[in-house]
Amino acid sequence: MDWKKPGLPGLARFLHRLVDEPLPSRAQKKRAKERYRDKKTANQIMTTVCQFLRFGGQQGWVEAETINQLSEQKHMAYLPPGFDPGEDGQFRTIRAKVIKFEVAVEGYEWLNPEQFAQILGLTRRARDRFLVALLAGTGMRIGEALGLRREDMHLLSNSAGLGCQVAGPHVHVRRRVNSNGALAKARMPRSIPVTNELVTFYADYVFERDQVPEAADVDMVFVNLFRAPLGRAMTYHNAKDLFDRLAKRAGFPARPHMLRHTAATTWIRSKTPRDVVQNLMGHVSASSMEPYVHATDADKREAVERVAALRKAQVQG
């Protein structure tokens, strides 16, 4: 295929090949189970390909005719929460991808209190226990947690001596360039209060960390303590491996971002004002809070029975 003139049929064949061809096996065994990409991943790859072709068009490598075939005009009949269609609806017409798989929108996953307690109990090291508790207690993204510096940990009852006027134990989330590639998505810095239990978990972790000389002068909070290179800042890959192991022991999915959803859902269900939760999560738009409202079977049954009781009372009245 000429990459400068792939054509719609060629790109369609490439998209299907992404899900039809098995991925290289990670295992050495000949009978290792074949792995395949899902359609969502294939769509993400196709998005990257199209963006590269558009870049090629700007450089004069790819013809404008090819670029015009990558998307088509689409009128949005239904708008996502918070979307501004414009005074005359002029923003309802967008450019949408032509070649993609139709993928159902996935629900946001979170851990209920029993599942979280099980995951926390399965941690075998103080560092891992602190990381799990921090994500669930603060709603941080994993990139924000891995990007923490020790100077961000203001865990005294009064941090005035550190030049900080925020009351009580808290942590600061700041957007920086980090050696481990961790990045805080939110551009605006914020502080998040933490509980005394989380302070205790951190103290246990500091004691464990102090046993590794290579970690002594490292400013990053989360570092490698149990495998080489010792003292180096933990990466996304390290965190994923940790959660994969915990999920395998627990027998149900457990990923870092699920704990962010767990924190937000817990706050909302405990009647915390939405604007407070929005600030804790580092969201700019209030509409970003909608996915974190998880209705349980008990919630739905309570709602139905409440209406039934109200109607019964009205009839009797």
Secondary structure, 3 states (H helix, E strand, C coil): CCCCCCHHHHHHHHHHHHHHCCCCCCCCCCCCCCCCCCHHHHHHHHHHHHHHHHHHHHHCCCCHHHHHHCEEEEECCCCCCCCCCCCCCHHHEEEEECCCCCCCCCCCCCCCHHHHHHHHHHCCCHHHHHHHHHHHHHCCCHHHHHCCEHHHEECCCECHHHCCCCECCEEEECCCCCCCCCCCCCCCCEEEECCHHHHHHHHHHHHHHCCCHHHCCCCECCECCCCCCCCCECCHHHHHHHHHHHHHHHCCCCCHHHHHHHHHHHHHHCCCCHHHHHHHHCCCCHHHHHHHCCCCHHHHHHHHHHHHHHHHHHHHC
